[in-house]
Amino acid sequence: MGNRLRRAINHTGTPPQDMGLSPRVTESTTTFDRPSDMIGLALVGVRWGALINVCCGAALIWWLVVANGVPVGSTVMQTIFACLGAALLLDGLFLIPAFGRFLRSREGLQGVYLFCALSAATSALWIVMVTGISQTDWQGKSLILVAMGIGTIATAFLPWAMIARLAAAVLVISLMGHGIEMKIMVAVVCLLASGMMISLDRRRHAIFSNLEDIHRKAVSAQLMVESFEQSGRGWFWQTDEIGRVTYLSESSARKLGKALEDVIGTPFSDFVSSESVEDGHGVATDRTFGFTLTAGVDFSDLMVRAKAEDEVWWSISGMAIHDSRGRCIGFRGSGIDLTDQRKTEAEARQLANYDALTGLANRAMIRKTLEDVMLPVHGILPNCGLMLLDLDRFKNVNDTLGHPVGDELLKIVSKRLLRVVGQGCQVGRLGGDEFQVVVPEFTDRIELGRMADAIIDRLSLPYDIEGVSIRIGASVGIAVAPSDGVDADELTRNADLALYAAKGAGKGVHRFYQPDMHSEADDRRALENDLREMLVNNELSVVYQPIVDAQTERVVGFEALARWEHPERGQIPPSKFIPIAEEIGLVGRIGEWVMREACREAATSV
């Protein structure tokens, strides 16, 4: 749309203000496309034709009857009366072809002009030739004047024909006393003049048509500009040689919260934030917008933030205006409102880099942060601390109170985390109830341990959600670069091992990474695999612990307890395999098996 407008403006030569947008362009009233125009033109022709006809006829009759004593009933007078009636008839008959040509096309009207001019010129030549070879008595003069009157009256409302008739009449009367040679020479000159008249008329028609074509294109460009501006998709602007606004679309003035009159004459740079200039790729530039307007060089897709109450972003393109000596005398250009696009892009970046629930950095963002923090500086690996957090008993909250309560709990946990770690650290949510804290340029293990304890204490405080008091805990694993890892993958893996150690130590504690944790992790993974095969291999058994009434000292029941007899490791205590079963989702199957086995043994022992 913008390119088409620029082409239309360049073609017509009518851009804003100096470009033709300051006055509103309207349709020309010189065209004859409406019936009312044609009828009015025809009536003018009939009125003037009849008036001239009557005047000429009256003058001839007075001159012949009074001045020369010609009888009224003579042949000459009858001829004059016949010509007078014929002229009046011609006035009416001429309207028929004229109307037809008017109704068909505008070119038809130009054809009528050209035909009448040609007929007037040729008839003038014919009259001059007849005068040269005929007797120049008073009767011949009278007949010539009558013929000239008829020709003049028939085309009275056509300007070129009228001028040709009058010129011919003057020539005829002035040549009455000259010889045949002079009359022939004048006839030849008139013939040449008629050709020049026809050529000039054709050129006038071409110029008139070209002006009308330019006018139509200007109207079309104006309508396109107005439509483009009213659609809200873009706007136009123009400045003078010192950057003052000479034209600005009204929609842009409204965006600035100002009246258009207050904007005109003010430097354009006053309405743009100087620290927000970006190129077409969204990269900040060193040049201010005011400097750009004084450089005299074309620019395009310059993204700026307008000085408005609300956040408004524009993409501005401009073309330098030069005078005949090549000096820059201003700029003209267009702009596009990018506010909605910028908001959409910001929302997309938010979704791509931040957790939708808590607003913390997501897994991808926190990993990039860790990679950036661990980049070598002058070949030296920087110091960095990494904490991995896992909430204790969070799954129980989701299962008993529902996911909406769990989501609200995660939001509160995120706020508490941010308050504890402060501004210098990056907090992210990895998913579920797992969080990560990047502590750049920090290697003091004592301080990291204190921060971890503060996190555990803060997250272990009660939560009041929908009138329900909730208590959870947290376990923290810590790894320190570069001693515990030289890249993001290694450091994260070791912090994860430390987290497993913290959870294995009873939860609610923190653990630093130790190299021997790898063997513990390998042992744990092997135990997980064996635990999945435990029920299939029938390695689980049930033992019963009596429940004794303290007052009567009588056995009132039994508690069924699961025991795992590993084929290689022997007896594995519940305190070791039950937490692992909970993490890998097997505790439900184990509980179901224990209940079935206890019921089976109770039934067989009766």
C-alpha positions as CSV (number, residue, x, y, z in Angstrom):
1,M,0.0,0.0,0.0
2,G,2.8,2.4,1.0
3,N,4.8,1.8,-2.2
4,R,1.7,2.3,-4.4
5,L,1.1,5.7,-2.7
6,R,4.7,6.7,-3.1
7,R,4.6,5.9,-6.8
8,A,1.3,7.7,-7.2
9,I,2.6,10.8,-5.4
10,N,5.9,10.8,-7.4
11,H,4.0,10.4,-10.7
12,T,1.5,13.2,-10.1
13,G,4.0,15.4,-8.3
14,T,1.5,16.2,-5.5
15,P,2.8,14.9,-2.1
16,P,1.8,16.3,1.3
17,Q,1.8,20.1,1.7
18,D,4.3,20.9,-1.0
19,M,3.2,17.4,-2.2
20,G,-0.4,18.5,-2.6
21,L,-2.0,17.2,0.5
22,S,-2.6,20.5,2.3
23,P,-5.6,21.7,0.1
24,R,-8.2,19.1,-0.6
25,V,-8.4,18.3,-4.3
26,T,-11.9,18.2,-5.8
27,E,-13.3,17.1,-9.2
28,S,-13.0,19.7,-12.0
29,T,-16.2,21.4,-13.2
30,T,-14.9,21.8,-16.7
31,T,-15.9,18.3,-17.8
32,F,-19.1,17.7,-19.7
33,D,-20.0,14.3,-18.3
34,R,-23.3,15.3,-16.7
35,P,-26.6,15.9,-18.7
36,S,-27.1,19.2,-16.9
37,D,-23.8,20.5,-18.2
38,M,-24.7,19.5,-21.8
39,I,-28.2,21.0,-21.7
40,G,-26.9,24.2,-20.3
41,L,-24.2,24.5,-22.9
42,A,-26.7,23.8,-25.7
43,L,-29.1,26.5,-24.4
44,V,-26.3,29.0,-24.3
45,G,-25.6,28.3,-27.9
46,V,-29.2,28.6,-29.0
47,R,-29.6,31.9,-27.1
48,W,-26.6,33.6,-28.5
49,G,-27.1,32.1,-32.0
50,A,-30.6,33.4,-32.1
51,L,-29.6,36.8,-30.8
52,I,-26.8,37.2,-33.3
53,N,-29.0,35.9,-36.1
54,V,-31.8,38.4,-35.4
55,C,-29.4,41.3,-35.0
56,C,-27.6,40.4,-38.3
57,G,-30.9,40.0,-40.1
58,A,-32.3,43.2,-38.8
59,A,-29.1,45.1,-39.7
60,L,-29.2,43.7,-43.2
61,I,-32.8,44.5,-43.7
62,W,-32.4,48.1,-42.5
63,W,-29.3,48.6,-44.7
64,L,-31.0,47.2,-47.8
65,V,-34.4,48.7,-47.4
66,V,-33.7,52.1,-45.8
67,A,-30.2,52.9,-47.0
68,N,-30.4,51.3,-50.5
69,G,-34.1,51.4,-51.2
70,V,-34.5,47.8,-52.0
71,P,-38.1,46.7,-52.1
72,V,-39.3,44.4,-49.3
73,G,-40.8,41.9,-51.8
74,S,-37.7,41.8,-54.0
75,T,-35.7,38.7,-54.7
76,V,-32.9,39.9,-52.4
77,M,-35.2,40.5,-49.5
78,Q,-36.8,37.1,-49.9
79,T,-33.4,35.5,-50.0
80,I,-32.5,37.3,-46.7
81,F,-35.7,36.2,-45.0
82,A,-35.1,32.6,-46.2
83,C,-31.5,32.7,-44.9
84,L,-32.7,34.1,-41.6
85,G,-35.2,31.3,-41.2
86,A,-32.6,28.7,-42.3
87,A,-30.1,30.1,-39.7
88,L,-32.6,29.8,-36.9
89,L,-33.3,26.2,-38.1
90,L,-29.6,25.4,-38.1
91,D,-29.4,26.6,-34.5
92,G,-31.8,23.9,-33.5
93,L,-30.6,21.2,-35.9
94,F,-27.0,21.6,-34.7
95,L,-28.1,20.5,-31.2
96,I,-29.0,17.0,-32.5
97,P,-25.5,15.8,-33.5
98,A,-23.9,17.8,-30.7
99,F,-26.1,16.0,-28.1
100,G,-25.2,12.6,-29.7
101,R,-21.5,13.4,-29.4
102,F,-21.8,14.7,-25.9
103,L,-23.6,11.6,-24.7
104,R,-21.1,9.2,-26.3
105,S,-17.8,10.5,-25.0
106,R,-15.7,13.5,-24.2
107,E,-13.7,12.9,-27.3
108,G,-16.9,13.5,-29.3
109,L,-17.1,17.1,-28.0
110,Q,-13.5,17.7,-29.0
111,G,-14.4,16.4,-32.5
112,V,-17.2,18.9,-32.7
113,Y,-14.8,21.7,-31.9
114,L,-12.3,20.6,-34.5
115,F,-15.0,20.1,-37.2
116,C,-16.5,23.5,-36.7
117,A,-13.1,25.3,-36.7
118,L,-12.2,23.5,-39.9
119,S,-15.6,24.2,-41.6
120,A,-15.3,27.9,-40.5
121,A,-11.8,28.2,-42.0
122,T,-12.7,26.5,-45.3
123,S,-15.9,28.4,-45.7
124,A,-13.9,31.6,-45.2
125,L,-11.5,30.6,-47.9
126,W,-14.4,29.8,-50.2
127,I,-16.0,33.2,-49.6
128,V,-12.7,34.9,-50.3
129,M,-12.2,33.0,-53.5
130,V,-15.8,33.7,-54.7
131,T,-15.3,37.4,-53.9
132,G,-12.2,37.4,-56.0
133,I,-13.8,36.1,-59.1
134,S,-17.3,37.6,-58.8
135,Q,-18.7,41.1,-59.3
136,T,-18.4,43.2,-56.3
137,D,-21.7,45.0,-56.6
138,W,-23.9,45.8,-53.7
139,Q,-26.0,42.6,-54.3
140,G,-22.9,40.4,-54.1
141,K,-21.8,42.2,-50.9
142,S,-25.2,41.6,-49.4
143,L,-25.2,37.9,-50.3
144,I,-21.7,37.5,-48.8
145,L,-22.8,39.2,-45.6
146,V,-25.9,37.0,-45.4
147,A,-23.8,33.8,-45.9
148,M,-21.3,35.0,-43.3
149,G,-24.1,35.7,-40.9
150,I,-25.6,32.2,-41.4
151,G,-22.2,30.6,-40.8
152,T,-21.5,32.7,-37.8
153,I,-24.9,32.1,-36.3
154,A,-24.8,28.3,-36.9
155,T,-21.6,27.9,-34.8
156,A,-22.0,30.9,-32.5
157,F,-21.3,29.1,-29.2
158,L,-18.1,27.4,-30.4
159,P,-15.2,29.8,-29.7
160,W,-12.8,28.9,-32.6
161,A,-15.6,28.9,-35.2
162,M,-16.9,32.3,-34.0
163,I,-13.4,33.8,-34.2
164,A,-12.9,32.3,-37.7
165,R,-16.2,33.7,-39.0
166,L,-15.5,37.2,-37.7
167,A,-12.0,37.1,-39.1
168,A,-13.4,36.0,-42.5
169,A,-16.0,38.8,-42.5
170,V,-13.3,41.4,-41.9
171,L,-11.1,40.0,-44.6
172,V,-14.0,39.8,-47.1
173,I,-15.1,43.4,-46.6
174,S,-11.5,44.7,-46.5
175,L,-10.6,43.0,-49.8
176,M,-13.6,44.3,-51.8
177,G,-11.5,46.9,-53.6
178,H,-8.4,44.9,-54.3
179,G,-7.4,42.9,-57.3
180,I,-7.5,39.1,-57.8
181,E,-3.8,38.6,-57.0
182,M,-4.2,40.1,-53.5
183,K,-7.3,38.0,-52.9
184,I,-5.6,34.8,-53.9
185,M,-2.6,35.6,-51.7
186,V,-4.9,36.2,-48.8
187,A,-6.7,33.0,-49.5
188,V,-3.4,31.0,-49.4
189,V,-2.5,32.8,-46.1
190,C,-5.8,32.0,-44.6
191,L,-5.4,28.3,-45.7
192,L,-2.0,28.2,-43.9
193,A,-3.6,30.0,-40.9
194,S,-6.4,27.5,-40.7
195,G,-3.9,24.7,-40.6
196,M,-2.1,26.4,-37.7
197,M,-5.4,27.0,-36.0
198,I,-6.2,23.3,-36.3
199,S,-2.7,22.3,-35.0
200,L,-3.0,24.8,-32.1
201,D,-6.4,23.4,-31.2
202,R,-5.1,19.9,-31.2
203,R,-2.2,20.9,-29.0
204,R,-4.6,22.8,-26.7
205,H,-6.7,19.7,-26.4
206,A,-3.7,17.5,-25.6
207,I,-2.5,19.9,-22.9
208,F,-6.0,20.1,-21.5
209,S,-6.3,16.3,-21.4
210,N,-2.9,16.0,-19.8
211,L,-3.8,18.5,-17.1
212,E,-7.1,16.6,-16.5
213,D,-5.2,13.3,-16.3
214,I,-2.8,14.8,-13.7
215,H,-5.7,16.2,-11.8
216,R,-7.5,12.8,-11.7
217,K,-4.3,11.1,-10.5
218,A,-3.9,13.8,-7.9
219,V,-7.5,13.1,-6.7
220,S,-6.8,9.4,-6.7
221,A,-3.6,9.9,-4.7
222,Q,-5.4,12.1,-2.2
223,L,-8.1,9.5,-1.7
224,M,-5.5,6.7,-1.3
225,V,-3.6,8.8,1.2
226,E,-6.8,9.6,3.2
227,S,-7.9,5.9,3.1
228,F,-4.4,4.8,4.2
229,E,-4.4,7.2,7.1
230,Q,-7.9,6.5,8.2
231,S,-7.2,2.7,8.2
232,G,-4.7,3.3,11.0
233,R,-2.0,1.3,9.2
234,G,0.3,4.3,8.5
235,W,0.7,8.0,8.2
236,F,2.7,10.7,6.4
237,W,5.0,13.5,7.6
238,Q,7.1,16.3,6.2
239,T,9.7,18.6,7.8
240,D,11.6,21.7,6.6
241,E,15.3,22.3,6.4
242,I,15.8,22.5,10.2
243,G,13.6,19.6,11.1
244,R,10.3,21.4,12.0
245,V,7.1,19.6,11.1
246,T,5.3,21.1,8.1
247,Y,2.8,18.2,7.7
248,L,1.7,15.4,9.9
249,S,-1.2,13.0,9.7
250,E,-3.9,13.8,12.3
251,S,-3.9,10.3,13.6
252,S,-0.3,10.6,14.6
253,A,-1.0,13.9,16.4
254,R,-3.7,12.1,18.4
255,K,-1.3,9.4,19.3
256,L,1.0,12.1,20.8
257,G,-2.0,13.5,22.7
258,K,-1.7,16.8,21.0
259,A,-3.7,19.0,18.6
260,L,-2.4,19.1,15.0
261,E,-2.0,22.9,15.3
262,D,0.4,22.4,18.2
263,V,2.6,19.9,16.2
264,I,3.0,22.0,13.1
265,G,6.2,24.1,13.3
266,T,7.7,22.1,16.2
267,P,10.9,20.1,15.7
268,F,9.9,16.5,14.8
269,S,12.7,15.2,17.2
270,D,10.8,16.7,20.1
271,F,8.2,14.0,19.8
272,V,10.6,11.1,19.8
273,S,12.5,9.6,22.7
274,S,16.2,10.0,21.9
275,E,17.4,6.9,23.6
276,S,15.0,4.5,21.8
277,V,16.2,4.7,18.2
278,E,16.6,1.3,16.6
279,D,17.3,0.1,13.1
280,G,15.0,-2.2,11.0
281,H,16.4,-5.2,12.9
282,G,15.6,-3.8,16.4
283,V,19.2,-3.0,17.1
284,A,19.8,0.3,19.0
285,T,21.7,2.9,16.9
286,D,24.2,5.6,18.1
287,R,22.4,8.3,16.1
288,T,19.5,10.2,17.5
289,F,16.4,10.9,15.4
290,G,17.2,14.7,15.4
291,F,20.7,13.9,14.0
292,T,19.2,11.7,11.3
293,L,16.9,14.6,10.2
294,T,19.9,16.9,9.8
295,A,22.1,14.5,7.9
296,G,20.3,15.0,4.6
297,V,20.4,11.2,3.8
298,D,17.4,9.0,3.1
299,F,16.6,6.4,5.7
300,S,14.0,3.7,6.1
301,D,12.4,1.5,8.9
302,L,13.9,3.5,11.7
303,M,12.1,2.3,14.9
304,V,11.5,5.0,17.5
305,R,9.4,5.4,20.6
306,A,7.1,8.4,20.6
307,K,6.9,10.7,23.6
308,A,3.3,9.9,24.5
309,E,1.4,8.9,27.7
310,D,1.0,5.4,26.5
311,E,3.7,3.2,24.9
312,V,3.8,4.1,21.2
313,W,6.3,2.7,18.7
314,W,6.8,3.9,15.1
315,S,8.7,2.7,12.1
316,I,9.7,5.8,10.2
317,S,11.1,6.1,6.7
318,G,12.1,9.4,5.1
319,M,13.4,10.8,1.8
320,A,15.5,14.0,1.7
321,I,14.1,16.9,-0.4
322,H,16.6,18.8,-2.4
323,D,16.3,22.1,-4.2
324,S,17.7,22.9,-7.7
325,R,21.2,23.4,-6.2
326,G,21.2,20.1,-4.5
327,R,20.7,21.4,-0.9
328,C,18.6,19.5,1.5
329,I,15.6,21.6,2.4
330,G,13.7,19.0,4.4
331,F,12.3,15.5,4.5
332,R,9.1,13.8,3.6
333,G,8.2,10.3,4.4
334,S,5.8,7.8,6.0
335,G,5.4,6.0,9.2
336,I,3.8,2.8,10.5
337,D,2.5,2.2,14.0
338,L,4.4,-0.7,15.5
339,T,2.9,-0.5,19.0
340,D,0.7,-3.7,18.7
341,Q,3.6,-5.5,16.9
342,R,6.0,-4.6,19.6
343,K,3.6,-5.8,22.3
344,T,3.1,-9.1,20.4
345,E,6.8,-9.6,20.1
346,A,7.3,-8.8,23.8
347,E,4.6,-11.3,24.7
348,A,6.2,-13.9,22.4
349,R,9.6,-13.3,24.1
350,Q,8.0,-13.6,27.5
351,L,6.4,-16.9,26.6
352,A,9.7,-18.2,25.0
353,N,11.9,-17.2,27.9
354,Y,9.8,-17.1,31.0
355,D,7.5,-19.5,32.9
356,A,3.8,-18.6,32.2
357,L,2.7,-19.5,35.8
358,T,5.3,-17.9,38.0
359,G,7.0,-15.4,35.7
360,L,10.4,-16.8,36.5
361,A,12.9,-17.7,33.8
362,N,12.1,-21.0,32.2
363,R,14.5,-23.9,31.6
364,A,15.8,-22.5,28.3
365,M,16.3,-19.0,29.7
366,I,18.0,-20.1,33.0
367,R,20.3,-22.4,31.0
368,K,21.3,-19.6,28.7
369,T,22.0,-17.4,31.7
370,L,24.2,-20.1,33.2
371,E,26.1,-20.5,30.0
372,D,26.7,-16.8,29.7
373,V,27.9,-16.6,33.4
374,M,30.3,-19.4,32.8
375,L,31.9,-18.0,29.7
376,P,35.7,-17.6,30.1
377,V,37.0,-14.1,30.6
378,H,40.5,-13.6,29.2
379,G,40.9,-17.4,29.2
380,I,40.0,-17.7,32.9
381,L,36.8,-19.6,34.0
382,P,34.7,-17.4,36.2
383,N,33.4,-18.4,39.6
384,C,29.7,-19.3,39.9
385,G,27.4,-21.1,42.3
386,L,24.4,-23.2,41.2
387,M,21.5,-24.3,43.4
388,L,18.9,-26.9,42.5
389,L,15.7,-26.9,44.7
390,D,13.0,-29.5,45.0
391,L,9.9,-28.9,47.1
392,D,9.1,-31.6,49.7
393,R,5.5,-32.8,50.1
394,F,4.3,-30.7,47.1
395,K,2.8,-33.7,45.3
396,N,0.7,-34.4,48.4
397,V,-0.8,-30.8,48.1
398,N,-1.7,-31.4,44.4
399,D,-3.3,-34.8,45.2
400,T,-5.3,-33.6,48.2
401,L,-6.2,-30.0,47.5
402,G,-6.1,-29.9,43.7
403,H,-3.9,-28.3,41.0
404,P,-5.3,-24.8,41.3
405,V,-4.1,-24.7,44.9
406,G,-0.8,-26.2,43.8
407,D,-0.4,-23.5,41.2
408,E,-1.1,-20.8,43.7
409,L,1.4,-22.3,46.0
410,L,4.1,-22.3,43.3
411,K,3.4,-18.5,42.7
412,I,4.0,-17.8,46.4
413,V,7.1,-20.0,46.5
414,S,8.5,-18.0,43.5
415,K,8.0,-14.7,45.3
416,R,9.6,-16.0,48.5
417,L,12.6,-17.3,46.5
418,L,13.1,-13.9,44.8
419,R,13.0,-12.1,48.1
420,V,15.6,-14.4,49.7
421,V,18.2,-14.5,46.9
422,G,18.1,-10.8,46.0
423,Q,18.8,-8.9,42.8
424,G,22.2,-10.4,41.9
425,C,20.9,-13.9,41.3
426,Q,18.8,-15.4,38.5
427,V,15.9,-17.7,39.7
428,G,14.2,-20.0,37.3
429,R,11.6,-22.8,37.3
430,L,12.6,-26.0,35.6
431,G,9.2,-27.5,35.7
432,G,6.9,-29.1,38.3
433,D,8.2,-28.3,41.8
434,E,11.9,-27.9,40.7
435,F,13.7,-24.5,40.8
436,Q,17.2,-23.3,40.0
437,V,19.2,-20.4,41.3
438,V,22.3,-19.1,39.5
439,V,24.7,-17.2,41.8
440,P,27.3,-15.4,39.6
441,E,30.8,-14.7,40.8
442,F,30.2,-16.5,44.1
443,T,32.5,-19.3,45.5
444,D,32.2,-18.9,49.3
445,R,30.7,-22.2,50.3
446,I,29.8,-20.9,53.7
447,E,27.8,-18.0,52.3
448,L,26.2,-20.3,49.7
449,G,25.2,-22.7,52.6
450,R,23.7,-19.9,54.5
451,M,21.7,-18.8,51.5
452,A,20.5,-22.4,51.0
453,D,19.4,-22.6,54.7
454,A,17.6,-19.2,54.4
455,I,15.7,-20.6,51.3
456,I,14.8,-23.8,53.1
457,D,13.6,-21.8,56.2
458,R,11.6,-19.3,54.2
459,L,9.9,-22.0,52.0
460,S,9.1,-24.1,55.0
461,L,6.9,-21.4,56.6
462,P,3.1,-22.0,56.5
463,Y,1.2,-21.0,53.4
464,D,-2.4,-19.7,53.8
465,I,-4.3,-20.5,50.5
466,E,-8.1,-20.3,50.3
467,G,-8.3,-20.5,54.1
468,V,-6.2,-23.7,54.3
469,S,-2.8,-23.7,56.1
470,I,-0.2,-25.6,54.0
471,R,3.2,-26.7,55.1
472,I,5.9,-27.9,52.7
473,G,9.7,-28.1,52.7
474,A,12.6,-27.9,50.4
475,S,15.8,-29.7,49.6
476,V,18.8,-27.9,48.0
477,G,21.8,-29.3,46.0
478,I,24.7,-26.9,45.4
479,A,27.6,-27.1,42.9
480,V,30.3,-24.5,42.5
481,A,32.2,-23.7,39.3
482,P,34.8,-24.2,38.1
483,S,35.8,-26.8,40.8
484,D,32.6,-28.8,40.4
485,G,32.1,-28.2,36.6
486,V,33.6,-26.2,33.8
487,D,30.5,-26.0,31.6
488,A,26.7,-25.7,32.2
489,D,26.0,-29.4,31.6
490,E,28.6,-30.6,34.0
491,L,27.7,-28.1,36.7
492,T,24.0,-28.8,36.5
493,R,24.6,-32.6,36.6
494,N,26.7,-32.3,39.7
495,A,24.2,-30.0,41.4
496,D,21.5,-32.5,40.6
497,L,23.6,-35.2,42.4
498,A,23.9,-33.0,45.4
499,L,20.1,-32.5,45.4
500,Y,19.6,-36.3,45.4
501,A,22.0,-36.5,48.4
502,A,20.0,-33.8,50.2
503,K,16.7,-35.7,49.6
504,G,18.3,-38.9,50.7
505,A,19.5,-37.3,53.9
506,G,16.0,-36.8,55.1
507,K,14.9,-33.7,53.1
508,G,14.8,-30.2,54.3
509,V,18.6,-29.9,54.1
510,H,21.2,-28.8,51.6
511,R,24.2,-30.7,50.3
512,F,27.2,-29.6,48.4
513,Y,28.5,-31.7,45.6
514,Q,31.1,-34.3,46.5
515,P,33.0,-36.5,44.0
516,D,31.8,-39.7,45.8
517,M,28.2,-38.8,45.0
518,H,28.7,-40.3,41.6
519,S,29.0,-43.8,43.1
520,E,26.0,-43.1,45.3
521,A,24.1,-42.0,42.2
522,D,25.1,-45.1,40.3
523,D,24.0,-47.2,43.3
524,R,20.7,-45.4,43.5
525,R,20.0,-45.9,39.7
526,A,20.8,-49.6,40.1
527,L,18.5,-49.8,43.1
528,E,15.7,-48.1,41.1
529,N,16.0,-50.6,38.3
530,D,15.9,-53.5,40.8
531,L,12.9,-52.0,42.5
532,R,11.0,-52.0,39.2
533,E,11.6,-55.8,39.0
534,M,10.9,-56.5,42.6
535,L,7.2,-57.3,42.3
536,V,7.7,-59.4,39.1
537,N,10.4,-61.5,40.8
538,N,8.3,-61.9,44.0
539,E,11.1,-60.5,46.2
540,L,8.7,-58.6,48.5
541,S,7.4,-60.1,51.7
542,V,5.1,-59.0,54.6
543,V,5.9,-59.0,58.3
544,Y,3.4,-58.2,61.0
545,Q,3.9,-56.0,64.0
546,P,1.3,-56.4,66.8
547,I,-0.7,-53.5,68.0
548,V,-1.2,-53.8,71.8
549,D,-3.7,-52.0,73.9
550,A,-1.7,-50.2,76.6
551,Q,-4.4,-50.5,79.3
552,T,-5.3,-54.1,78.8
553,E,-2.0,-55.2,77.4
554,R,-3.9,-57.3,74.8
555,V,-3.1,-57.6,71.1
556,V,-5.9,-55.7,69.3
557,G,-4.5,-55.9,65.8
558,F,-1.5,-56.2,63.5
559,E,0.4,-53.7,61.3
560,A,1.5,-55.1,57.9
561,L,5.0,-54.0,56.9
562,A,6.7,-54.6,53.6
563,R,10.2,-56.0,53.5
564,W,12.4,-56.4,50.4
565,E,14.8,-59.3,50.2
566,H,17.3,-58.4,47.5
567,P,18.9,-61.4,45.8
568,E,22.4,-59.8,46.0
569,R,22.2,-57.1,48.6
570,G,20.1,-59.0,51.1
571,Q,17.6,-57.3,53.3
572,I,17.0,-53.6,52.3
573,P,15.3,-51.5,54.9
574,P,12.0,-49.6,54.0
575,S,13.7,-46.3,54.9
576,K,15.9,-46.8,51.8
577,F,13.6,-48.2,49.2
578,I,10.3,-46.6,50.1
579,P,11.4,-42.9,49.3
580,I,12.8,-44.2,46.0
581,A,9.5,-46.0,45.3
582,E,7.6,-42.7,46.0
583,E,9.8,-40.8,43.5
584,I,9.5,-43.3,40.7
585,G,5.7,-43.9,41.2
586,L,5.8,-47.5,42.6
587,V,4.6,-46.9,46.2
588,G,1.0,-47.3,45.2
589,R,1.6,-50.7,43.6
590,I,3.6,-51.8,46.7
591,G,0.8,-50.7,49.0
592,E,-1.7,-52.6,47.0
593,W,0.4,-55.7,47.0
594,V,0.9,-55.6,50.8
595,M,-2.9,-55.2,51.3
596,R,-3.7,-58.2,49.0
597,E,-1.0,-60.3,50.7
598,A,-2.2,-59.5,54.2
599,C,-5.8,-60.3,53.3
600,R,-4.7,-63.6,51.7
601,E,-2.7,-64.7,54.7
602,A,-5.5,-63.6,57.1
603,A,-8.0,-65.7,55.1
604,T,-5.8,-68.8,55.0
605,S,-5.0,-68.6,58.7
606,V,-8.6,-68.7,59.9
